[in-house]
Amino acid sequence: MQIEKETDVNAVDNESCRAMDFVSERNHTEILEQLLRAGADSK
């Protein structure tokens, strides 16, 4: 998987969940690492 440069990796859905929340709850560590490298907020 490759994250496009213009992708907002900190965007939230209608329940205020971010992609990082979704993948970390499901233990998708490789995707989580990619999100962090793309600038996702770890807070």
NORGI-V917191 format. One record per pair of residues at least 12 apart in sequence whose C-alpha atoms are under 6 Angstrom apart, sorted by the first residue. I is the first residue (numbers start at 1). J is the second residue. If there is no record, write none. Layout:
i->I j->J
i->I j->J
This chain:
i->9 j->40
i->10 j->40
